[in-house]
Amino acid sequence: MRLYLVRHPQPEAPPGICYGSTDLPAIESGIAAALDALTLHGLRELPIFSSPLQRCADLARRLSPTPVFDTRLAEMDFGAWEMRSWDDIPRAEVDAWSADLLHYRPGGGESVLDVAERVADFLHALRAAGPEQTLLICHAGTIRLLASLHQGGGLEEAALRAAQAAHRIAYGELIVLKD
């Protein structure tokens, strides 16, 4: 199976804001650029699965009349940290998360392991369905988890590897995973 993973276009959020599962629209110019790039790569005809959050769903709807929206592809829920400046989140809370990346629930939201479980469940169901190629429009955290799960190992190992990975996935970036 070949997975084409696309990070959503830039959301309408000020820089430095924790926006995880907050449902924000994408900047129009980012949607247009992603559409052009995906059309150029000939990926519009593939089955499309997308996070239901607007910044992903808007792109998915423009690529296909029948995208499948799946909440398991949504970004991590940061609870009370959502829509706060990263600089305003108490250092002690960030340090507590750093000390327990797998189980700590930032802002009372989801843990990395919670997100990994739902992403792994999606991936298992997709593999069982058997498409040869699929386009997934989702989030940087989800993409890091999918890439880490693709590398193998146990769920906790994959989740920790994804959580420790540097965040270097650009808005609209395309990453290809092949079995």
Backbone as a printed PyTorch tensor [residue, N CA C, xyz], in Angstrom:
tensor([[[  0.8490,  -1.1770,   0.0000],
         [  0.0000,   0.0000,   0.0000],
         [  0.8950,   1.2410,   0.0000]],

        [[  0.4600,   2.2410,  -0.7320],
         [  1.1650,   3.5150,  -0.7800],
         [  0.2370,   4.5880,  -0.2100]],

        [[  0.7520,   5.3090,   0.7810],
         [ -0.0040,   6.3970,   1.4060],
         [  0.6320,   7.7230,   1.0360]],

        [[ -0.1980,   8.6300,   0.5560],
         [  0.2190,  10.0000,   0.2870],
         [ -0.3390,  10.8440,   1.4210]],

        [[  0.5350,  11.3570,   2.2470],
         [  0.1370,  12.1310,   3.4210],
         [  0.3540,  13.6110,   3.1300]],

        [[ -0.6810,  14.4070,   3.3070],
         [ -0.5910,  15.8420,   3.0620],
         [ -0.9710,  16.5790,   4.3420]],

        [[ -0.0650,  17.4410,   4.7770],
         [ -0.4160,  18.2990,   5.9060],
         [ -1.3220,  19.4090,   5.3890]],

        [[ -2.3110,  19.7430,   6.1640],
         [ -3.2580,  20.8030,   5.8070],
         [ -2.5340,  22.1090,   5.4950]],

        [[ -3.1880,  22.9960,   4.7320],
         [ -2.6380,  24.3340,   4.5020],
         [ -2.6110,  25.1350,   5.8150]],

        [[ -1.8840,  26.2200,   5.8070],
         [ -1.7520,  27.0490,   7.0050],
         [ -3.1220,  27.4890,   7.5120]],

        [[ -3.3770,  27.3010,   8.7990],
         [ -4.6720,  27.7260,   9.3520],
         [ -4.6920,  29.2190,   9.6410]],

        [[ -5.8790,  29.7260,   9.7860],
         [ -6.0620,  31.1280,  10.1670],
         [ -5.8980,  31.2300,  11.6780]],

        [[ -4.6410,  31.2490,  12.1060],
         [ -4.3040,  31.3600,  13.5270],
         [ -3.0480,  32.2110,  13.6560]],

        [[ -2.9950,  33.0290,  14.6790],
         [ -1.7840,  33.8240,  14.8850],
         [ -0.5900,  32.9060,  15.1670]],

        [[  0.6140,  33.3360,  14.8240],
         [  1.8040,  32.5280,  15.1190],
         [  1.9480,  32.3040,  16.6240]],

        [[  2.4860,  31.1510,  16.9880],
         [  2.7670,  30.8660,  18.3870],
         [  1.5750,  30.4130,  19.2010]],

        [[  0.4650,  30.0680,  18.5410],
         [ -0.7500,  29.6440,  19.2340],
         [ -0.8610,  28.1240,  19.1860]],

        [[ -1.2400,  27.5270,  20.3030],
         [ -1.5190,  26.0940,  20.3580],
         [ -2.9450,  25.9020,  19.8580]],

        [[ -3.1080,  25.2690,  18.6930],
         [ -4.4550,  25.1450,  18.1370],
         [ -4.8930,  23.7070,  17.9110]],

        [[ -4.0700,  22.7060,  18.1280],
         [ -4.4220,  21.2950,  18.0550],
         [ -5.7510,  20.9520,  17.4240]],

        [[ -6.7290,  20.5800,  18.2410],
         [ -8.0240,  20.1220,  17.7300],
         [ -9.0340,  21.2490,  17.4950]],

        [[ -8.6230,  22.5000,  17.7080],
         [ -9.5160,  23.6230,  17.4280],
         [ -9.8310,  23.6480,  15.9320]],

        [[-11.0920,  23.8310,  15.6020],
         [-11.5350,  23.7570,  14.2050],
         [-11.3790,  25.1090,  13.5180]],

        [[-10.2190,  25.3040,  12.9080],
         [ -9.8960,  26.5580,  12.2280],
         [ -9.8920,  26.3620,  10.7170]],

        [[-10.3380,  27.3740,   9.9620],
         [-10.2190,  27.2870,   8.5020],
         [ -8.7730,  27.5120,   8.0760]],

        [[ -8.4740,  27.0860,   6.8590],
         [ -7.1470,  27.3160,   6.2770],
         [ -7.1510,  28.6240,   5.5060]],

        [[ -5.9730,  29.1910,   5.3460],
         [ -5.7960,  30.3910,   4.5260],
         [ -6.0430,  30.0110,   3.0670]],

        [[ -6.8370,  30.7950,   2.3780],
         [ -7.2440,  30.4830,   0.9970],
         [ -6.0610,  30.2730,   0.0630]],

        [[ -5.0480,  31.1080,   0.1660],
         [ -3.8950,  30.9480,  -0.7270],
         [ -3.1840,  29.6090,  -0.4830]],

        [[ -3.2160,  29.1170,   0.7380],
         [ -2.6240,  27.8120,   1.0550],
         [ -3.4180,  26.6720,   0.4450]],

        [[ -4.7390,  26.8030,   0.4450],
         [ -5.5920,  25.7880,  -0.1760],
         [ -5.3240,  25.7440,  -1.6770]],

        [[ -5.2550,  26.9180,  -2.3140],
         [ -5.0080,  26.9820,  -3.7570],
         [ -3.6560,  26.3620,  -4.1110]],

        [[ -2.6230,  26.6580,  -3.3410],
         [ -1.2910,  26.1070,  -3.6040],
         [ -1.2850,  24.5890,  -3.4430]],

        [[ -1.9520,  24.0850,  -2.4160],
         [ -2.0190,  22.6340,  -2.2070],
         [ -2.7830,  21.9570,  -3.3340]],

        [[ -3.8860,  22.5580,  -3.7750],
         [ -4.6510,  22.0070,  -4.9040],
         [ -3.7830,  21.9100,  -6.1540]],

        [[ -3.0470,  22.9650,  -6.4380],
         [ -2.1740,  22.9710,  -7.6140],
         [ -1.1300,  21.8620,  -7.5200]],

        [[ -0.4890,  21.7340,  -6.3590],
         [  0.5660,  20.7320,  -6.1850],
         [  0.0080,  19.3120,  -6.2960]],

        [[ -1.1280,  19.0570,  -5.6830],
         [ -1.7040,  17.7120,  -5.7130],
         [ -2.2100,  17.3620,  -7.1110]],

        [[ -2.7220,  18.3560,  -7.8290],
         [ -3.1500,  18.1390,  -9.2150],
         [ -1.9410,  17.8250, -10.0860]],

        [[ -0.8620,  18.5580,  -9.8870],
         [  0.3710,  18.3420, -10.6420],
         [  0.9080,  16.9220, -10.4310]],

        [[  0.7790,  16.4040,  -9.2070],
         [  1.2350,  15.0480,  -8.8950],
         [  0.2260,  13.9740,  -9.3190]],

        [[ -0.9210,  14.3740,  -9.8560],
         [ -1.9280,  13.4160, -10.3050],
         [ -2.6110,  12.6560,  -9.1890]],

        [[ -2.7680,  13.2920,  -8.0320],
         [ -3.3150,  12.5910,  -6.8680],
         [ -4.8010,  12.8310,  -6.6260]],

        [[ -5.4380,  13.6210,  -7.4630],
         [ -6.8540,  13.9470,  -7.2530],
         [ -7.7740,  12.7400,  -7.4400]],

        [[ -7.3170,  11.7420,  -8.1630],
         [ -8.1650,  10.5990,  -8.4870],
         [ -8.1120,   9.4890,  -7.4260]],

        [[ -7.2420,   9.6190,  -6.4580],
         [ -7.1150,   8.5900,  -5.4270],
         [ -8.2650,   8.6770,  -4.4220]],

        [[ -8.5280,   7.5790,  -3.7040],
         [ -9.4510,   7.6820,  -2.5690],
         [ -8.8580,   8.6750,  -1.5630]],

        [[ -9.7080,   9.5520,  -1.0430],
         [ -9.2340,  10.5870,  -0.1250],
         [ -9.9020,  10.4140,   1.2330]],

        [[ -9.0370,  10.3440,   2.2560],
         [ -9.4820,  10.3390,   3.6440],
         [ -8.9340,  11.6100,   4.2710]],

        [[ -9.7260,  12.2130,   5.1500],
         [ -9.3330,  13.4980,   5.7150],
         [ -9.7940,  13.6190,   7.1600]],

        [[ -9.0190,  14.3770,   7.9130],
         [ -9.4840,  14.8400,   9.2120],
         [-10.7300,  15.6920,   8.9490]],

        [[-11.7160,  15.6640,   9.8390],
         [-12.8990,  16.4960,   9.6290],
         [-12.6930,  17.9690,   9.9890]],

        [[-11.5450,  18.3170,  10.5590],
         [-11.3070,  19.7130,  10.9100],
         [-11.1960,  20.5490,   9.6400]],

        [[-11.7680,  21.7550,   9.6610],
         [-11.9010,  22.6160,   8.4750],
         [-10.6230,  22.7710,   7.6730]],

        [[ -9.4930,  22.9410,   8.3520],
         [ -8.2480,  23.2030,   7.6280],
         [ -7.8360,  22.0300,   6.7500]],

        [[ -8.3580,  20.8420,   7.0350],
         [ -8.1530,  19.6550,   6.1840],
         [ -9.3570,  19.4370,   5.2720]],

        [[-10.5400,  19.5240,   5.8490],
         [-11.7750,  19.1980,   5.1250],
         [-12.0060,  20.1170,   3.9240]],

        [[-11.6460,  21.3970,   4.0490],
         [-11.8420,  22.3220,   2.9290],
         [-11.0220,  21.8910,   1.7170]],

        [[ -9.7940,  21.4680,   1.9450],
         [ -8.9510,  20.9780,   0.8540],
         [ -9.5090,  19.6680,   0.2940]],

        [[ -9.9010,  18.7520,   1.1670],
         [-10.4340,  17.4520,   0.7230],
         [-11.6710,  17.6300,  -0.1590]],

        [[-12.5590,  18.5310,   0.2340],
         [-13.7820,  18.7620,  -0.5510],
         [-13.4810,  19.3530,  -1.9270]],

        [[-12.4210,  20.1090,  -2.0410],
         [-12.0660,  20.6950,  -3.3390],
         [-11.3470,  19.6870,  -4.2310]],

        [[-10.7780,  18.6680,  -3.6220],
         [-10.0870,  17.6360,  -4.4000],
         [-11.0380,  16.5620,  -4.9040]],

        [[-12.0960,  16.3080,  -4.1470],
         [-12.9750,  15.1900,  -4.4670],
         [-14.4000,  15.4830,  -4.0270]],

        [[-15.3900,  14.9900,  -4.7860],
         [-16.7800,  15.1450,  -4.3360],
         [-17.1280,  14.1500,  -3.2270]],

        [[-16.2550,  13.1570,  -3.0080],
         [-16.5800,  12.1070,  -2.0360],
         [-15.4420,  11.7840,  -1.0670]],

        [[-14.8480,  12.7850,  -0.4130],
         [-13.8210,  12.4330,   0.5670],
         [-14.4670,  11.7500,   1.7690]],

        [[-13.6990,  10.9410,   2.4610],
         [-14.1730,  10.2820,   3.6780],
         [-13.5370,  11.0070,   4.8600]],

        [[-14.3690,  11.5340,   5.7430],
         [-13.8780,  12.2440,   6.9160],
         [-13.8400,  11.2900,   8.0930]],

        [[-12.7090,  11.2630,   8.7860],
         [-12.5240,  10.3140,   9.8750],
         [-11.8970,  11.0400,  11.0630]],

        [[-12.5800,  11.0350,  12.1840],
         [-12.1010,  11.7370,  13.3780],
         [-10.7940,  11.1500,  13.9050]],

        [[-10.4690,   9.9190,  13.5400],
         [ -9.2110,   9.3240,  14.0000],
         [ -8.0000,  10.0270,  13.3840]],

        [[ -8.2100,  10.8240,  12.3310],
         [ -7.1200,  11.5670,  11.7040],
         [ -6.9560,  12.9800,  12.2610]],

        [[ -7.7910,  13.3620,  13.2180],
         [ -7.7330,  14.7190,  13.7830],
         [ -6.4470,  14.9230,  14.5820]],

        [[ -6.0960,  16.1830,  14.7580],
         [ -4.9100,  16.5310,  15.5490],
         [ -5.2010,  16.3140,  17.0240]],

        [[ -4.1680,  16.2520,  17.8000],
         [ -4.2490,  16.0500,  19.2500],
         [ -5.0870,  17.1490,  19.9010]],

        [[ -5.8890,  16.7560,  20.8760],
         [ -6.6890,  17.7010,  21.6550],
         [ -5.8450,  18.1500,  22.8460]],

        [[ -5.5040,  19.4290,  22.8600],
         [ -4.6780,  19.9850,  23.9280],
         [ -5.5030,  20.5730,  25.0680]],

        [[ -6.7890,  20.2580,  25.1370],
         [ -7.6290,  20.6870,  26.2520],
         [ -7.5660,  22.1840,  26.4940]],

        [[ -7.2830,  22.5650,  27.7350],
         [ -7.2500,  23.9760,  28.1350],
         [ -6.1040,  24.7510,  27.4880]],

        [[ -5.1740,  24.0630,  26.8440],
         [ -4.0890,  24.7610,  26.1490],
         [ -4.5410,  25.2960,  24.7910]],

        [[ -5.6410,  24.7740,  24.2720],
         [ -6.1090,  25.1680,  22.9380],
         [ -6.3110,  26.6840,  22.8570]],

        [[ -5.7880,  27.2610,  21.7770],
         [ -5.9090,  28.6840,  21.4260],
         [ -5.2210,  29.6140,  22.4390]],

        [[ -4.2930,  29.0440,  23.1950],
         [ -3.4560,  29.8630,  24.0730],
         [ -2.0850,  29.9960,  23.4230]],

        [[ -1.4340,  31.0820,  23.6990],
         [ -0.0610,  31.2510,  23.2360],
         [  0.8060,  30.2140,  23.9530]],

        [[  1.7040,  29.5840,  23.2100],
         [  2.6250,  28.6330,  23.8360],
         [  3.4060,  29.3200,  24.9520]],

        [[  3.6990,  30.6010,  24.7960],
         [  4.4440,  31.3470,  25.8090],
         [  3.6350,  31.5560,  27.0890]],

        [[  2.3100,  31.4780,  27.0260],
         [  1.4520,  31.6840,  28.1900],
         [  1.1390,  30.3940,  28.9480]],

        [[  1.5180,  29.2720,  28.3960],
         [  1.2820,  28.0020,  29.0810],
         [  2.3640,  27.8480,  30.1430]],

        [[  1.9680,  27.6100,  31.3980],
         [  2.9660,  27.5370,  32.4760],
         [  4.0770,  26.5260,  32.1780]],

        [[  5.3020,  26.9560,  32.4060],
         [  6.4840,  26.1290,  32.1260],
         [  6.3970,  24.7890,  32.8640]],

        [[  5.8520,  24.7880,  34.0650],
         [  5.7370,  23.5460,  34.8400],
         [  4.8580,  22.5260,  34.1150]],

        [[  3.8100,  22.9960,  33.4220],
         [  2.9420,  22.0820,  32.6780],
         [  3.6560,  21.5150,  31.4560]],

        [[  4.3900,  22.3610,  30.7610],
         [  5.1560,  21.9010,  29.5940],
         [  6.2280,  20.9050,  30.0460]],

        [[  6.8840,  21.1930,  31.1760],
         [  7.9010,  20.2850,  31.7090],
         [  7.2940,  18.9440,  32.1180]],

        [[  6.0870,  18.9710,  32.6900],
         [  5.4060,  17.7250,  33.0750],
         [  5.1140,  16.8820,  31.8320]],

        [[  4.7170,  17.5300,  30.7580],
         [  4.4750,  16.8150,  29.4990],
         [  5.7850,  16.2320,  28.9620]],

        [[  6.8410,  17.0150,  28.9840],
         [  8.1430,  16.5500,  28.5040],
         [  8.6460,  15.3500,  29.3100]],

        [[  8.3110,  15.3230,  30.5920],
         [  8.7560,  14.2320,  31.4610],
         [  7.9710,  12.9430,  31.2260]],

        [[  6.7820,  13.0490,  30.6400],
         [  5.9500,  11.8630,  30.3940],
         [  5.2050,  12.0390,  29.0770]],

        [[  5.9600,  12.0120,  27.9750],
         [  5.3930,  12.2800,  26.6540],
         [  4.2430,  11.3500,  26.2870]],

        [[  4.2980,  10.1120,  26.7220],
         [  3.2690,   9.1510,  26.3180],
         [  1.9490,   9.3160,  27.0590]],

        [[  2.0060,   9.6060,  28.3500],
         [  0.7910,   9.5320,  29.1690],
         [  0.2360,  10.8660,  29.6570]],

        [[  1.0610,  11.9050,  29.6810],
         [  0.5990,  13.2000,  30.1760],
         [ -0.4600,  13.7600,  29.2240]],

        [[ -1.4870,  14.3630,  29.7820],
         [ -2.5790,  14.9430,  28.9990],
         [ -2.4730,  16.4680,  29.0460]],

        [[ -1.8170,  17.0680,  28.0420],
         [ -1.6530,  18.5240,  28.0560],
         [ -2.9980,  19.2430,  28.1500]],

        [[ -3.1040,  20.1330,  29.1080],
         [ -4.3320,  20.9010,  29.2810],
         [ -5.5330,  20.0350,  29.6250]],

        [[ -5.2940,  18.7910,  30.0330],
         [ -6.3910,  17.8730,  30.3380],
         [ -6.9850,  17.2280,  29.1010]],

        [[ -6.3400,  17.4060,  27.9400],
         [ -6.8250,  16.8260,  26.6840],
         [ -6.3460,  15.3950,  26.4920]],

        [[ -5.8640,  15.0950,  25.3110],
         [ -5.4120,  13.7460,  24.9820],
         [ -3.9250,  13.5690,  25.2750]],

        [[ -3.5590,  12.3430,  25.5680],
         [ -2.1370,  12.0070,  25.6570],
         [ -1.6640,  11.5920,  24.2680]],

        [[ -0.3530,  11.5800,  24.0740],
         [  0.2030,  11.1220,  22.8050],
         [ -0.2110,   9.6680,  22.5630]],

        [[ -0.2440,   8.8630,  23.6190],
         [ -0.6490,   7.4650,  23.4570],
         [ -2.1160,   7.3580,  23.0360]],

        [[ -2.9860,   8.2220,  23.5510],
         [ -4.3910,   8.2390,  23.1130],
         [ -4.4730,   8.4830,  21.6090]],

        [[ -3.7240,   9.4780,  21.1380],
         [ -3.7540,   9.8220,  19.7200],
         [ -3.1760,   8.6650,  18.9040]],

        [[ -2.0830,   8.0850,  19.3730],
         [ -1.4620,   6.9730,  18.6610],
         [ -2.4240,   5.7970,  18.5240]],

        [[ -3.2040,   5.5280,  19.5520],
         [ -4.1650,   4.4150,  19.4980],
         [ -5.2190,   4.6530,  18.4220]],

        [[ -5.7410,   5.8820,  18.3350],
         [ -6.7750,   6.1190,  17.3190],
         [ -6.1900,   6.1580,  15.9150]],

        [[ -4.9810,   6.6960,  15.7600],
         [ -4.3310,   6.7150,  14.4420],
         [ -3.9880,   5.2890,  14.0070]],

        [[ -3.5030,   4.4640,  14.9330],
         [ -3.1900,   3.0630,  14.6170],
         [ -4.4640,   2.3070,  14.2520]],

        [[ -5.5720,   2.6060,  14.9220],
         [ -6.8480,   1.9730,  14.5890],
         [ -7.2760,   2.3380,  13.1680]],

        [[ -7.1150,   3.6090,  12.7970],
         [ -7.4310,   4.0310,  11.4350],
         [ -6.5570,   3.2850,  10.4320]],

        [[ -5.2630,   3.2310,  10.6850],
         [ -4.3300,   2.5910,   9.7600],
         [ -4.6420,   1.1050,   9.6010]],

        [[ -4.9710,   0.4480,  10.6900],
         [ -5.3450,  -0.9740,  10.6310],
         [ -6.5930,  -1.1640,   9.7650]],

        [[ -7.6010,  -0.3260,   9.9640],
         [ -8.8400,  -0.4260,   9.1800],
         [ -8.5750,  -0.1360,   7.7020]],

        [[ -7.7180,   0.8330,   7.4220],
         [ -7.3930,   1.1580,   6.0320],
         [ -6.6740,  -0.0090,   5.3590]],

        [[ -5.7190,  -0.5900,   6.0550],
         [ -4.9970,  -1.7390,   5.4880],
         [ -5.9470,  -2.9070,   5.2400]],

        [[ -6.8980,  -3.1130,   6.1420],
         [ -7.8700,  -4.2030,   5.9780],
         [ -8.7680,  -3.9700,   4.7710]],

        [[ -9.0530,  -2.6960,   4.4860],
         [ -9.8900,  -2.3610,   3.3240],
         [ -9.1430,  -2.6090,   2.0160]],

        [[ -7.8180,  -2.5170,   2.0600],
         [ -6.9930,  -2.9140,   0.9440],
         [ -6.7820,  -2.0030,  -0.2340]],

        [[ -6.9630,  -0.6650,  -0.1330],
         [ -6.6570,   0.1390,  -1.3170],
         [ -5.1470,   0.1200,  -1.5900]],

        [[ -4.7850,   0.1470,  -2.8710],
         [ -3.3640,   0.1620,  -3.2210],
         [ -2.7260,   1.5080,  -2.9130]],

        [[ -3.4910,   2.5940,  -3.1340],
         [ -2.9980,   3.9450,  -2.8950],
         [ -4.1060,   4.7850,  -2.2760]],

        [[ -3.7120,   5.6610,  -1.3620],
         [ -4.6940,   6.5090,  -0.6930],
         [ -4.0520,   7.8530,  -0.3720]],

        [[ -4.8490,   8.9020,  -0.4740],
         [ -4.4160,  10.2420,  -0.0910],
         [ -5.0540,  10.5770,   1.2530]],

        [[ -4.2190,  10.9580,   2.2180],
         [ -4.7090,  11.3370,   3.5390],
         [ -4.3730,  12.8040,   3.7730]],

        [[ -5.3680,  13.5840,   4.1270],
         [ -5.1550,  14.9910,   4.4440],
         [ -5.3570,  15.1350,   5.9510]],

        [[ -4.2630,  15.4730,   6.6190],
         [ -4.3490,  15.5010,   8.0750],
         [ -3.3650,  16.5130,   8.6570]],

        [[ -2.8190,  16.2360,   9.7980],
         [ -2.0710,  17.1930,  10.6060],
         [ -0.6490,  16.7010,  10.8450]],

        [[  0.2250,  17.6050,  11.2380],
         [  1.6250,  17.2470,  11.4650],
         [  1.7540,  16.1350,  12.5010]],

        [[  1.0240,  16.2330,  13.6050],
         [  1.1030,  15.1940,  14.6360],
         [  0.6270,  13.8510,  14.1170]],

        [[ -0.4470,  13.8570,  13.3690],
         [ -0.9840,  12.6210,  12.7840],
         [  0.0010,  12.0380,  11.7760]],

        [[  0.5990,  12.9000,  10.9650],
         [  1.5660,  12.4300,   9.9680],
         [  2.7900,  11.8260,  10.6560]],

        [[  3.2850,  12.4750,  11.7160],
         [  4.4350,  11.9140,  12.4390],
         [  4.0830,  10.5510,  13.0120]],

        [[  2.8720,  10.3910,  13.5160],
         [  2.4490,   9.0900,  14.0470],
         [  2.3290,   8.0490,  12.9450]],

        [[  1.7200,   8.4060,  11.8230],
         [  1.5980,   7.4630,  10.7050],
         [  2.9730,   7.0200,  10.2110]],

        [[  3.8980,   7.9590,  10.0930],
         [  5.2560,   7.6310,   9.6390],
         [  5.9660,   6.7380,  10.6440]],

        [[  5.7710,   7.0050,  11.9250],
         [  6.4020,   6.1970,  12.9610],
         [  5.7930,   4.7940,  13.0150]],

        [[  4.4800,   4.6980,  12.9080],
         [  3.8290,   3.3850,  12.8680],
         [  4.3050,   2.5880,  11.6600]],

        [[  4.5520,   3.2720,  10.5620],
         [  5.0340,   2.6370,   9.3360],
         [  6.4160,   2.0000,   9.5440]],

        [[  7.2140,   2.5750,  10.4290],
         [  8.5500,   2.0520,  10.7160],
         [  8.5150,   0.7480,  11.5070]],

        [[  7.3670,   0.4720,  12.1420],
         [  7.2250,  -0.7700,  12.8960],
         [  7.4920,  -0.5820,  14.3800]],

        [[  7.5020,  -1.7020,  15.0790],
         [  7.6600,  -1.6930,  16.5300],
         [  6.2990,  -1.6430,  17.2050]],

        [[  6.3130,  -1.6640,  18.5060],
         [  5.0810,  -1.6110,  19.2770],
         [  4.4630,  -0.2240,  19.2680]],

        [[  3.2190,  -0.1550,  19.7010],
         [  2.4820,   1.1100,  19.7020],
         [  3.1700,   2.1660,  20.5660]],

        [[  3.5740,   1.7950,  21.7750],
         [  4.2160,   2.7710,  22.6530],
         [  5.5420,   3.2500,  22.0720]],

        [[  6.3010,   2.3420,  21.4800],
         [  7.5720,   2.7090,  20.8470],
         [  7.3290,   3.6920,  19.6930]],

        [[  6.3440,   3.3880,  18.8660],
         [  6.0290,   4.2610,  17.7300],
         [  5.5310,   5.6240,  18.2130]],

        [[  4.6900,   5.6290,  19.2390],
         [  4.1570,   6.8890,  19.7680],
         [  5.2740,   7.7540,  20.3400]],

        [[  6.1880,   7.1410,  21.0820],
         [  7.2930,   7.8940,  21.6640],
         [  8.2280,   8.4240,  20.5720]],

        [[  8.4950,   7.5950,  19.5800],
         [  9.3470,   8.0190,  18.4590],
         [  8.7190,   9.2300,  17.7490]],

        [[  7.3950,   9.1890,  17.5320],
         [  6.7000,  10.3120,  16.8790],
         [  6.7340,  11.5600,  17.7520]],

        [[  6.5230,  11.3930,  19.0460],
         [  6.5030,  12.5460,  19.9630],
         [  7.8740,  13.2010,  20.0630]],

        [[  8.9210,  12.4150,  19.9170],
         [ 10.2720,  12.9590,  20.0240],
         [ 10.7910,  13.5020,  18.6970]],

        [[ 10.0690,  13.2350,  17.6040],
         [ 10.4990,  13.6940,  16.2810],
         [ 10.3640,  15.2140,  16.1830]],

        [[ 11.3610,  15.8140,  15.5960],
         [ 11.3060,  17.2650,  15.3880],
         [ 10.1480,  17.5940,  14.4480]],

        [[  9.4840,  18.6940,  14.7260],
         [  8.3380,  19.1170,  13.9080],
         [  8.8710,  19.8850,  12.7070]],

        [[  9.0030,  19.1890,  11.5830],
         [  9.5310,  19.8430,  10.3820],
         [  8.6410,  19.5840,   9.1740]],

        [[  7.3700,  19.4330,   9.3760],
         [  6.4490,  19.1730,   8.2680],
         [  5.7730,  20.4940,   7.9020]],

        [[  6.0260,  20.9520,   6.7020],
         [  5.4970,  22.2480,   6.2580],
         [  4.0080,  22.1470,   5.9320]],

        [[  3.3170,  23.2740,   5.9940],
         [  1.9220,  23.3130,   5.5770],
         [  1.8440,  22.9040,   4.1130]],

        [[  0.9270,  21.9970,   3.8000],
         [  0.7470,  21.5350,   2.4290],
         [  1.7760,  20.5250,   1.9580]],

        [[  2.7270,  20.1610,   2.8130],
         [  3.7820,  19.2230,   2.4100],
         [  3.2230,  17.8330,   2.1400]],

        [[  3.7840,  17.1790,   1.1380],
         [  3.4010,  15.8230,   0.7440],
         [  4.5000,  14.8610,   1.1750]],

        [[  4.1200,  13.8180,   1.8930],
         [  5.0360,  12.7630,   2.3170],
         [  4.4670,  11.4380,   1.8260]],

        [[  5.3060,  10.5940,   1.2560],
         [  4.8700,   9.3210,   0.7080],
         [  5.4140,   8.1860,   1.5490]],

        [[  4.5150,   7.2850,   1.9670],
         [  4.8980,   6.0540,   2.6710],
         [  4.5210,   4.8770,   1.7940]],

        [[  5.4440,   3.9400,   1.5920],
         [  5.1250,   2.7540,   0.8200],
         [  5.5390,   1.5030,   1.5790]],

        [[  4.6850,   0.5120,   1.5060],
         [  4.9940,  -0.7900,   2.1350],
         [  5.9540,  -1.5620,   1.2620]]])
